[in-house]
Amino acid sequence: MATNVYIDGFNFYFGAVKGTAFKWVDFEALSRLLVPNDEIGRIKYFTAKVSERYPGDKAPHHQSLLLRAIRSNPKIDVVLGHFRSASKWRPLDDRNRSISDLLRPELQPHADADDMWTDSIQRRTVPFSAARVVHREEKGSDVNLAVQLLWDCFGDDECDKALVITNDSDLEDAIRKAVESGCSVGLVNPQPQATNRRLKDVASFEIPFRAKSVEKCQMPKTVFTEKGAQVHRPRAWDT
């Protein structure tokens, strides 16, 4: 029986590899490690392209290299959502904090800035202080994953077994409907916290995720695309 694997890219990144040297993940190897007795069908990786957060930010380039390397595997489809960016007012966590604990770079001179901030807090007539921030929100990945899972379970591409790598409760309904269609849907939680109860209740089964799995499942430092181009792992990811 072939098993399709559906990967919530950002949920996986923030739960399993952020802050590690193991971001260059071989998702086919990881899939085989998770279900060693199954034939792997299609692997579908859902994410969105990040944008530059500040001048010189390397994250977009690093992600581009990763996506090129992932796409070099003919078993893997990369499905893209998008980021929405907007300027919004957000409350400051200013309880018992000085101004130097709230802003970067720090305002100078420190003593004057702290005095002005303390005076402002005492004079304010609203419940909290706020700052205008750049709010970035990833959109579409969870919807894309849900639609693809249901399409594969209900559509012409019959899917008898699926593995969903996520801990996003927004996928509860999609997993429930997929199971109701007769598809066995397994859950893998890449997050360090406990698996969302709503997801556990609707999934057919759960496979524990071990943090060391990604260390064992890394692509070669240099990957070759279908056309023979070389894709190198970012040097910044070596540590």
ZADO-1210 file (C-alpha; in nm, 4 decimals, padded with zeros to 6 digits):
<atoms>
<atom x="00.0000" y="00.0000" z="00.0000" code="MET" pos="1"/>
<atom x="00.1400" y="00.3383" z="-00.1038" code="ALA" pos="2"/>
<atom x="00.1323" y="00.6150" z="00.1542" code="THR" pos="3"/>
<atom x="00.1138" y="00.9822" z="00.0614" code="ASN" pos="4"/>
<atom x="00.2919" y="01.2243" z="00.2940" code="VAL" pos="5"/>
<atom x="00.1709" y="01.5820" z="00.3530" code="TYR" pos="6"/>
<atom x="00.4128" y="01.8208" z="00.5251" code="ILE" pos="7"/>
<atom x="00.3112" y="02.1490" z="00.6868" code="ASP" pos="8"/>
<atom x="00.6384" y="02.3270" z="00.6086" code="GLY" pos="9"/>
<atom x="00.6307" y="02.6109" z="00.8621" code="PHE" pos="10"/>
<atom x="00.4894" y="02.3941" z="01.1395" code="ASN" pos="11"/>
<atom x="00.7725" y="02.1504" z="01.0737" code="PHE" pos="12"/>
<atom x="01.0379" y="02.4225" z="01.0539" code="TYR" pos="13"/>
<atom x="00.9465" y="02.5978" z="01.3769" code="PHE" pos="14"/>
<atom x="00.8894" y="02.2737" z="01.5639" code="GLY" pos="15"/>
<atom x="01.1726" y="02.0522" z="01.4438" code="ALA" pos="16"/>
<atom x="01.4654" y="02.2371" z="01.2861" code="VAL" pos="17"/>
<atom x="01.4704" y="02.6086" z="01.3711" code="LYS" pos="18"/>
<atom x="01.7896" y="02.6903" z="01.5585" code="GLY" pos="19"/>
<atom x="01.9568" y="02.3635" z="01.4560" code="THR" pos="20"/>
<atom x="02.2129" y="02.2666" z="01.1920" code="ALA" pos="21"/>
<atom x="01.9667" y="02.0194" z="01.0370" code="PHE" pos="22"/>
<atom x="01.7425" y="02.2336" z="00.8163" code="LYS" pos="23"/>
<atom x="01.8594" y="02.0595" z="00.4953" code="TRP" pos="24"/>
<atom x="01.6037" y="01.7825" z="00.5402" code="VAL" pos="25"/>
<atom x="01.5654" y="01.4871" z="00.3056" code="ASP" pos="26"/>
<atom x="01.1877" y="01.4469" z="00.3295" code="PHE" pos="27"/>
<atom x="01.1806" y="01.1203" z="00.1381" code="GLU" pos="28"/>
<atom x="01.4286" y="00.9691" z="00.3855" code="ALA" pos="29"/>
<atom x="01.2265" y="01.1092" z="00.6751" code="LEU" pos="30"/>
<atom x="00.9052" y="00.9624" z="00.5323" code="SER" pos="31"/>
<atom x="01.0670" y="00.6214" z="00.4989" code="ARG" pos="32"/>
<atom x="01.1947" y="00.6436" z="00.8552" code="LEU" pos="33"/>
<atom x="00.8447" y="00.7232" z="00.9843" code="LEU" pos="34"/>
<atom x="00.6688" y="00.4417" z="00.7930" code="VAL" pos="35"/>
<atom x="00.9456" y="00.1909" z="00.7139" code="PRO" pos="36"/>
<atom x="00.7057" y="-00.0835" z="00.6052" code="ASN" pos="37"/>
<atom x="00.5097" y="00.1314" z="00.3592" code="ASP" pos="38"/>
<atom x="00.5692" y="00.2148" z="-00.0033" code="GLU" pos="39"/>
<atom x="00.5969" y="00.5940" z="-00.0315" code="ILE" pos="40"/>
<atom x="00.3682" y="00.7456" z="-00.2940" code="GLY" pos="41"/>
<atom x="00.3764" y="01.1244" z="-00.3330" code="ARG" pos="42"/>
<atom x="00.5325" y="01.3611" z="-00.0804" code="ILE" pos="43"/>
<atom x="00.3742" y="01.7065" z="-00.0758" code="LYS" pos="44"/>
<atom x="00.5485" y="01.9952" z="00.0973" code="TYR" pos="45"/>
<atom x="00.3375" y="02.3032" z="00.1746" code="PHE" pos="46"/>
<atom x="00.5024" y="02.6367" z="00.2480" code="THR" pos="47"/>
<atom x="00.5223" y="03.0015" z="00.1373" code="ALA" pos="48"/>
<atom x="00.8145" y="03.2094" z="00.0175" code="LYS" pos="49"/>
<atom x="00.9482" y="03.4364" z="00.2894" code="VAL" pos="50"/>
<atom x="01.0373" y="03.7978" z="00.2189" code="SER" pos="51"/>
<atom x="01.3274" y="04.0103" z="00.3353" code="GLU" pos="52"/>
<atom x="01.2631" y="04.1359" z="00.6894" code="ARG" pos="53"/>
<atom x="01.5558" y="04.3789" z="00.6961" code="TYR" pos="54"/>
<atom x="01.8355" y="04.4859" z="00.4573" code="PRO" pos="55"/>
<atom x="02.0735" y="04.1975" z="00.4027" code="GLY" pos="56"/>
<atom x="01.8363" y="03.9323" z="00.5358" code="ASP" pos="57"/>
<atom x="01.9544" y="03.5977" z="00.3925" code="LYS" pos="58"/>
<atom x="01.6420" y="03.3997" z="00.4823" code="ALA" pos="59"/>
<atom x="01.4760" y="03.4339" z="00.1372" code="PRO" pos="60"/>
<atom x="01.7934" y="03.3141" z="-00.0386" code="HIS" pos="61"/>
<atom x="01.8419" y="03.0242" z="00.2031" code="HIS" pos="62"/>
<atom x="01.4803" y="02.9179" z="00.1590" code="GLN" pos="63"/>
<atom x="01.5132" y="02.9402" z="-00.2190" code="SER" pos="64"/>
<atom x="01.8081" y="02.7010" z="-00.2073" code="LEU" pos="65"/>
<atom x="01.6153" y="02.4621" z="00.0152" code="LEU" pos="66"/>
<atom x="01.3125" y="02.4605" z="-00.2156" code="LEU" pos="67"/>
<atom x="01.5320" y="02.3973" z="-00.5206" code="ARG" pos="68"/>
<atom x="01.6957" y="02.1067" z="-00.3405" code="ALA" pos="69"/>
<atom x="01.3604" y="01.9630" z="-00.2314" code="ILE" pos="70"/>
<atom x="01.2226" y="01.9921" z="-00.5859" code="ARG" pos="71"/>
<atom x="01.5202" y="01.7931" z="-00.7174" code="SER" pos="72"/>
<atom x="01.3506" y="01.4823" z="-00.5757" code="ASN" pos="73"/>
<atom x="01.0904" y="01.3646" z="-00.8301" code="PRO" pos="74"/>
<atom x="00.8761" y="01.2189" z="-00.5521" code="LYS" pos="75"/>
<atom x="00.8214" y="01.5578" z="-00.3878" code="ILE" pos="76"/>
<atom x="00.5808" y="01.8325" z="-00.4915" code="ASP" pos="77"/>
<atom x="00.6279" y="02.1811" z="-00.3442" code="VAL" pos="78"/>
<atom x="00.2995" y="02.3695" z="-00.3059" code="VAL" pos="79"/>
<atom x="00.3269" y="02.7413" z="-00.2305" code="LEU" pos="80"/>
<atom x="00.0999" y="02.9721" z="-00.0371" code="GLY" pos="81"/>
<atom x="00.1939" y="03.3335" z="00.0293" code="HIS" pos="82"/>
<atom x="00.2862" y="03.5833" z="00.2990" code="PHE" pos="83"/>
<atom x="00.0761" y="03.8893" z="00.3706" code="ARG" pos="84"/>
<atom x="00.2531" y="04.1852" z="00.5269" code="SER" pos="85"/>
<atom x="00.0835" y="04.4831" z="00.6909" code="ALA" pos="86"/>
<atom x="00.1605" y="04.7611" z="00.9353" code="SER" pos="87"/>
<atom x="-00.0490" y="04.7163" z="01.2510" code="LYS" pos="88"/>
<atom x="-00.0780" y="04.8478" z="01.6046" code="TRP" pos="89"/>
<atom x="00.0116" y="04.5869" z="01.8662" code="ARG" pos="90"/>
<atom x="00.0146" y="04.6026" z="02.2494" code="PRO" pos="91"/>
<atom x="00.3529" y="04.6253" z="02.4197" code="LEU" pos="92"/>
<atom x="00.4430" y="04.3841" z="02.6963" code="ASP" pos="93"/>
<atom x="00.5363" y="04.6754" z="02.9199" code="ASP" pos="94"/>
<atom x="00.4464" y="04.5336" z="03.2605" code="ARG" pos="95"/>
<atom x="00.7369" y="04.6127" z="03.4926" code="ASN" pos="96"/>
<atom x="00.9682" y="04.6729" z="03.1967" code="ARG" pos="97"/>
<atom x="01.1881" y="04.9691" z="03.1204" code="SER" pos="98"/>
<atom x="01.1996" y="05.1202" z="02.7736" code="ILE" pos="99"/>
<atom x="01.5370" y="04.9534" z="02.7142" code="SER" pos="100"/>
<atom x="01.3630" y="04.6145" z="02.7481" code="ASP" pos="101"/>
<atom x="01.1066" y="04.7020" z="02.4821" code="LEU" pos="102"/>
<atom x="01.2949" y="04.8590" z="02.1922" code="LEU" pos="103"/>
<atom x="01.5948" y="04.7738" z="01.9752" code="ARG" pos="104"/>
<atom x="01.8115" y="04.9645" z="01.9171" code="PRO" pos="105"/>
<atom x="01.7945" y="05.1188" z="02.2620" code="GLU" pos="106"/>
<atom x="01.7073" y="05.4868" z="02.2897" code="LEU" pos="107"/>
<atom x="01.9864" y="05.7154" z="02.4049" code="GLN" pos="108"/>
<atom x="02.0588" y="05.8507" z="02.6585" code="PRO" pos="109"/>
<atom x="01.9215" y="05.5641" z="02.8715" code="HIS" pos="110"/>
<atom x="01.8364" y="05.7675" z="03.1813" code="ALA" pos="111"/>
<atom x="01.6341" y="06.0282" z="02.9905" code="ASP" pos="112"/>
<atom x="01.4523" y="05.7634" z="02.7853" code="ALA" pos="113"/>
<atom x="01.3600" y="05.5660" z="03.0983" code="ASP" pos="114"/>
<atom x="01.2350" y="05.8789" z="03.2747" code="ASP" pos="115"/>
<atom x="01.0217" y="05.9791" z="02.9770" code="MET" pos="116"/>
<atom x="00.8805" y="05.6265" z="02.9477" code="TRP" pos="117"/>
<atom x="00.7942" y="05.6063" z="03.3183" code="THR" pos="118"/>
<atom x="00.6209" y="05.9420" z="03.2968" code="ASP" pos="119"/>
<atom x="00.4291" y="05.8317" z="02.9877" code="SER" pos="120"/>
<atom x="00.3065" y="05.5152" z="03.1609" code="ILE" pos="121"/>
<atom x="00.1841" y="05.7153" z="03.4564" code="GLN" pos="122"/>
<atom x="-00.0015" y="05.9634" z="03.2368" code="ARG" pos="123"/>
<atom x="-00.1631" y="05.7283" z="02.9892" code="ARG" pos="124"/>
<atom x="-00.5429" y="05.7059" z="02.9848" code="THR" pos="125"/>
<atom x="-00.5689" y="05.3740" z="02.7982" code="VAL" pos="126"/>
<atom x="-00.5179" y="05.0215" z="02.9405" code="PRO" pos="127"/>
<atom x="-00.1958" y="04.9489" z="02.7505" code="PHE" pos="128"/>
<atom x="00.0786" y="05.1019" z="02.5399" code="SER" pos="129"/>
<atom x="00.1059" y="05.0061" z="02.1740" code="ALA" pos="130"/>
<atom x="00.3563" y="05.0194" z="01.8904" code="ALA" pos="131"/>
<atom x="00.3171" y="05.0051" z="01.5140" code="ARG" pos="132"/>
<atom x="00.4847" y="04.6882" z="01.3885" code="VAL" pos="133"/>
<atom x="00.5242" y="04.4989" z="01.0615" code="VAL" pos="134"/>
<atom x="00.2878" y="04.2036" z="01.0908" code="HIS" pos="135"/>
<atom x="00.3686" y="03.9113" z="00.8605" code="ARG" pos="136"/>
<atom x="00.1185" y="03.6316" z="00.8259" code="GLU" pos="137"/>
<atom x="00.1590" y="03.3162" z="00.6254" code="GLU" pos="138"/>
<atom x="-00.1563" y="03.2422" z="00.4264" code="LYS" pos="139"/>
<atom x="-00.2728" y="02.9500" z="00.2233" code="GLY" pos="140"/>
<atom x="-00.0466" y="02.6623" z="00.3271" code="SER" pos="141"/>
<atom x="-00.2977" y="02.5003" z="00.5625" code="ASP" pos="142"/>
<atom x="-00.5774" y="02.5486" z="00.3079" code="VAL" pos="143"/>
<atom x="-00.3624" y="02.4046" z="00.0296" code="ASN" pos="144"/>
<atom x="-00.2748" y="02.1031" z="00.2429" code="LEU" pos="145"/>
<atom x="-00.6382" y="02.0448" z="00.3383" code="ALA" pos="146"/>
<atom x="-00.7596" y="02.0721" z="-00.0218" code="VAL" pos="147"/>
<atom x="-00.4872" y="01.8410" z="-00.1542" code="GLN" pos="148"/>
<atom x="-00.5487" y="01.5798" z="00.1155" code="LEU" pos="149"/>
<atom x="-00.9220" y="01.5737" z="00.0431" code="LEU" pos="150"/>
<atom x="-00.8686" y="01.5761" z="-00.3327" code="TRP" pos="151"/>
<atom x="-00.6409" y="01.2752" z="-00.3087" code="ASP" pos="152"/>
<atom x="-00.8804" y="01.0891" z="-00.0781" code="CYS" pos="153"/>
<atom x="-01.1973" y="01.1661" z="-00.2748" code="PHE" pos="154"/>
<atom x="-01.0615" y="01.2278" z="-00.6246" code="GLY" pos="155"/>
<atom x="-00.9346" y="01.0167" z="-00.9089" code="ASP" pos="156"/>
<atom x="-00.5911" y="00.9739" z="-00.7474" code="ASP" pos="157"/>
<atom x="-00.7109" y="00.7213" z="-00.4936" code="GLU" pos="158"/>
<atom x="-00.5312" y="00.7541" z="-00.1594" code="CYS" pos="159"/>
<atom x="-00.5789" y="00.4695" z="00.0900" code="ASP" pos="160"/>
<atom x="-00.3276" y="00.5903" z="00.3467" code="LYS" pos="161"/>
<atom x="-00.1886" y="00.9336" z="00.4264" code="ALA" pos="162"/>
<atom x="00.0580" y="01.0750" z="00.6759" code="LEU" pos="163"/>
<atom x="00.0169" y="01.4393" z="00.7791" code="VAL" pos="164"/>
<atom x="00.3119" y="01.6097" z="00.9493" code="ILE" pos="165"/>
<atom x="00.1678" y="01.8987" z="01.1487" code="THR" pos="166"/>
<atom x="00.0294" y="02.0097" z="01.4826" code="ASN" pos="167"/>
<atom x="-00.2013" y="02.2759" z="01.3373" code="ASP" pos="168"/>
<atom x="-00.5560" y="02.2343" z="01.4663" code="SER" pos="169"/>
<atom x="-00.6867" y="02.4182" z="01.1574" code="ASP" pos="170"/>
<atom x="-00.6486" y="02.0850" z="00.9750" code="LEU" pos="171"/>
<atom x="-00.8906" y="01.9047" z="01.2059" code="GLU" pos="172"/>
<atom x="-01.1883" y="01.9139" z="00.9676" code="ASP" pos="173"/>
<atom x="-00.9855" y="01.8084" z="00.6637" code="ALA" pos="174"/>
<atom x="-00.8395" y="01.5101" z="00.8471" code="ILE" pos="175"/>
<atom x="-01.1837" y="01.4118" z="00.9782" code="ARG" pos="176"/>
<atom x="-01.3377" y="01.4237" z="00.6292" code="LYS" pos="177"/>
<atom x="-01.0451" y="01.2295" z="00.4820" code="ALA" pos="178"/>
<atom x="-01.0902" y="00.9558" z="00.7431" code="VAL" pos="179"/>
<atom x="-01.4658" y="00.9485" z="00.6784" code="GLU" pos="180"/>
<atom x="-01.3884" y="00.8876" z="00.3096" code="SER" pos="181"/>
<atom x="-01.2202" y="00.5610" z="00.4070" code="GLY" pos="182"/>
<atom x="-00.8621" y="00.6866" z="00.3977" code="CYS" pos="183"/>
<atom x="-00.6392" y="00.5958" z="00.6915" code="SER" pos="184"/>
<atom x="-00.4795" y="00.9245" z="00.8011" code="VAL" pos="185"/>
<atom x="-00.1830" y="00.9186" z="01.0370" code="GLY" pos="186"/>
<atom x="-00.0534" y="01.2167" z="01.2312" code="LEU" pos="187"/>
<atom x="00.3053" y="01.3166" z="01.3087" code="VAL" pos="188"/>
<atom x="00.3539" y="01.6102" z="01.5442" code="ASN" pos="189"/>
<atom x="00.6886" y="01.7863" z="01.4764" code="PRO" pos="190"/>
<atom x="00.6379" y="02.0291" z="01.7650" code="GLN" pos="191"/>
<atom x="00.8019" y="01.9813" z="02.1079" code="PRO" pos="192"/>
<atom x="00.4695" y="02.0362" z="02.2866" code="GLN" pos="193"/>
<atom x="00.1973" y="01.7738" z="02.3161" code="ALA" pos="194"/>
<atom x="-00.0050" y="01.6831" z="02.0086" code="THR" pos="195"/>
<atom x="-00.3190" y="01.8906" z="01.9696" code="ASN" pos="196"/>
<atom x="-00.6052" y="01.6898" z="02.1189" code="ARG" pos="197"/>
<atom x="-00.8455" y="01.7850" z="01.8401" code="ARG" pos="198"/>
<atom x="-00.6111" y="01.6384" z="01.5804" code="LEU" pos="199"/>
<atom x="-00.5517" y="01.3208" z="01.7822" code="LYS" pos="200"/>
<atom x="-00.9250" y="01.2663" z="01.8154" code="ASP" pos="201"/>
<atom x="-00.9869" y="01.2657" z="01.4391" code="VAL" pos="202"/>
<atom x="-00.6698" y="01.0970" z="01.3072" code="ALA" pos="203"/>
<atom x="-00.6605" y="00.7221" z="01.2450" code="SER" pos="204"/>
<atom x="-00.3298" y="00.6847" z="01.4256" code="PHE" pos="205"/>
<atom x="-00.0285" y="00.8837" z="01.5459" code="GLU" pos="206"/>
<atom x="00.3405" y="00.8195" z="01.4924" code="ILE" pos="207"/>
<atom x="00.5745" y="00.9758" z="01.7514" code="PRO" pos="208"/>
<atom x="00.8273" y="01.2220" z="01.6129" code="PHE" pos="209"/>
<atom x="01.1795" y="01.2057" z="01.7525" code="ARG" pos="210"/>
<atom x="01.3976" y="01.5158" z="01.7259" code="ALA" pos="211"/>
<atom x="01.6996" y="01.3115" z="01.6186" code="LYS" pos="212"/>
<atom x="01.5122" y="01.1886" z="01.3119" code="SER" pos="213"/>
<atom x="01.6031" y="01.5017" z="01.1151" code="VAL" pos="214"/>
<atom x="01.9711" y="01.4564" z="01.2009" code="GLU" pos="215"/>
<atom x="01.9565" y="01.1139" z="01.0345" code="LYS" pos="216"/>
<atom x="01.7654" y="01.2436" z="00.7316" code="CYS" pos="217"/>
<atom x="01.9789" y="01.5112" z="00.5673" code="GLN" pos="218"/>
<atom x="02.0350" y="01.5679" z="00.1965" code="MET" pos="219"/>
<atom x="02.3923" y="01.5736" z="00.0654" code="PRO" pos="220"/>
<atom x="02.5568" y="01.9149" z="00.1036" code="LYS" pos="221"/>
<atom x="02.5407" y="01.9466" z="-00.2754" code="THR" pos="222"/>
<atom x="02.2233" y="01.8390" z="-00.4546" code="VAL" pos="223"/>
<atom x="02.1863" y="01.8070" z="-00.8314" code="PHE" pos="224"/>
<atom x="01.8687" y="01.9182" z="-01.0050" code="THR" pos="225"/>
<atom x="01.7077" y="01.7314" z="-01.2939" code="GLU" pos="226"/>
<atom x="01.9015" y="01.9541" z="-01.5353" code="LYS" pos="227"/>
<atom x="02.2324" y="01.8911" z="-01.3586" code="GLY" pos="228"/>
<atom x="02.2607" y="02.2244" z="-01.1764" code="ALA" pos="229"/>
<atom x="02.4255" y="02.2166" z="-00.8355" code="GLN" pos="230"/>
<atom x="02.2419" y="02.3392" z="-00.5260" code="VAL" pos="231"/>
<atom x="02.4607" y="02.3894" z="-00.2203" code="HIS" pos="232"/>
<atom x="02.3437" y="02.3890" z="00.1388" code="ARG" pos="233"/>
<atom x="02.3862" y="02.7402" z="00.2895" code="PRO" pos="234"/>
<atom x="02.7103" y="02.7645" z="00.4832" code="ARG" pos="235"/>
<atom x="02.5232" y="02.9471" z="00.7582" code="ALA" pos="236"/>
<atom x="02.3326" y="02.6229" z="00.8221" code="TRP" pos="237"/>
<atom x="02.6492" y="02.4287" z="00.9060" code="ASP" pos="238"/>
<atom x="02.6244" y="02.5342" z="01.2713" code="THR" pos="239"/>
</atoms>
